[in-house]
């Protein structure tokens, strides 16, 4: 089902500084929530007034007689009176067609001041946000769905060696990877494609070559910003330099590997010593057993020799018996 779009054509009466300020500080077309409002014409008795000259430069209709705004061909729905002259307001109220609404000078001035106050608040908030973003050491980019960069914080510009003019409007793969071709779709090479595919944030570890040729490691997080229609309007691209962290992790890993290797060597040496001690203990037991087996017959022989020497010493045997003994 198609939705009907409301269009409001606006005519401005009064070519002074107030009208010039409005034309300068606003766009000629305003669009929000299916309501489109556009400044169509400016009317002032002086064709050389600042607002008349500016309106002519912007391509708007200009009239020296504000009654021409009533012409149905222009389909003007709203006239905003930007002059404090009450006679003009009264004349317009009396002569305007019923289809045209009127906004008086004083009423619009109240709205304009309120808009100005809100604008100043928004500008202040934007300045605060820019200060915060520029104070963050992580790289922060705002990227359009077409991969073009619309904003970058100071940390990114300084560390990557770019000026703002060299980054804004360029594709992210041109700035990050210095590659004219977009990142490949295979193996999740582009985190933005991964976000579009999965419809959620994505985090990856990437390597990047800096302006001085140094290769750094970054933890890249992509956060999508959704429109009411369900489409992605922006990507918030945040990169954190984890090069030193990875180096520290590698150093810790190397130290742990060395400690494990040293401990393994010590365990091997201890195991070898235990095996040697066990072998020596077994050899000692074997030696004791062998000695015991040898000692038994030797003891018998020794005792017999002692007995023979005693008999010989007593000289009680005959020569023939001694020979036999």
Secondary structure, 3 states (H helix, E strand, C coil): CCCCCEEEEEEEECCCHHHHHHHHHCCCEEEECCEEEEEEEEECCCCCCHHHHHHHHHCCEEECCHHHHHCHHHCCCEEEECCCCHHHHHHHHHHCCCCCEEECHHHHHHHHHHHHHHHHHHHHHHHHHHHHHHHCCCEEEEECCCCEEEEECHHHHHHHCCCHHHHCCCEHHHHHCCCCCCCCCHHHCCHHHHHHHHCCCEEEEEEEECCCCCEEEEEEEEEEEECCCCCEEEEEEEEEECHHHHHHHHHHHHHHHHHHHHHHHHHHHHHHHHHHHHHHHHHHHHHHHHHHHHHHHHHHHHHHHHHHHHHHHHCCCCHHHHHHC
